[in-house]
């Protein structure tokens, strides 16, 4: 399950701004995008990931992604970061 990858990762970035910066710095191993997130928040990041060749995994719920990241609010995007 995708949420398990996030839970087990040692380093993660959460949130559109942090994940975008991580992808720009070529430090993202995989990016997780919530299907229920506002597309206006995720469309540029998805394009950037496609450009950089970073795999994208879509997950069903912002709430569950946030929980997997260890935060109490929903997360539109998260990334597993290369150490």
C-alpha positions in Angstrom: 0.0 0.0 0.0 1.2 3.5 -0.8 0.6 4.9 2.6 3.0 2.3 4.1 5.8 3.6 1.9 5.3 7.0 3.4 5.1 5.6 6.9 8.3 3.6 6.6 10.4 6.3 4.9 13.0 7.9 7.0 12.9 11.3 5.3 9.7 12.8 3.9 8.6 16.2 2.6 5.0 17.3 3.1 3.1 20.1 1.4 3.2 21.6 -2.0 6.0 24.1 -1.5 8.3 21.7 0.3 7.8 18.9 -2.1 8.2 21.2 -5.1 11.6 22.4 -3.7 12.6 18.8 -3.0 11.8 17.8 -6.6 13.7 20.9 -8.0 16.7 19.9 -6.0 16.6 16.3 -7.4 16.1 14.8 -3.9 12.7 13.2 -4.4 12.6 9.5 -4.8 8.8 9.3 -5.2 6.0 11.8 -4.9 2.5 11.0 -3.5 -0.5 13.1 -4.7 -3.9 12.9 -3.1 -6.7 12.4 -5.6 -9.0 14.6 -3.5 -6.6 17.6 -3.5 -7.4 20.7 -5.4 -5.8 20.3 -8.9 -4.7 24.0 -8.8 -2.3 23.0 -6.0 -0.9 19.9 -7.7 -0.9 20.5 -11.4 2.5 22.3 -11.5 4.1 19.8 -9.2 2.8 16.9 -11.4 4.3 18.6 -14.5 7.6 19.1 -12.7 7.7 15.5 -11.6 7.1 14.3 -15.2 9.8 16.7 -16.5 12.3 15.4 -13.9 11.3 11.8 -14.2 10.1 11.4 -10.6 7.5 8.7 -10.2 4.1 9.8 -9.0 1.7 7.7 -7.0 -1.9 8.8 -6.6 -3.5 8.1 -3.2 -7.2 8.3 -2.4 -7.3 10.6 0.7 -5.6 13.8 1.9 -6.5 12.8 5.4 -4.9 9.4 5.2 -1.8 10.8 3.5 -1.5 13.4 6.3 -1.9 10.6 8.9 0.8 8.5 7.2 3.1 11.5 7.3 2.5 11.9 11.0 0.5 15.1 10.9 -3.0 15.7 12.1 -4.3 17.5 9.0 -4.6 16.4 5.4 -1.7 16.5 3.0 -2.2 17.2 -0.7 1.2 16.0 -1.6 4.2 14.2 0.1 7.5 13.0 -1.1 10.0 10.4 0.0 13.4 12.1 0.1 16.7 10.6 -0.9 19.1 10.7 2.0 
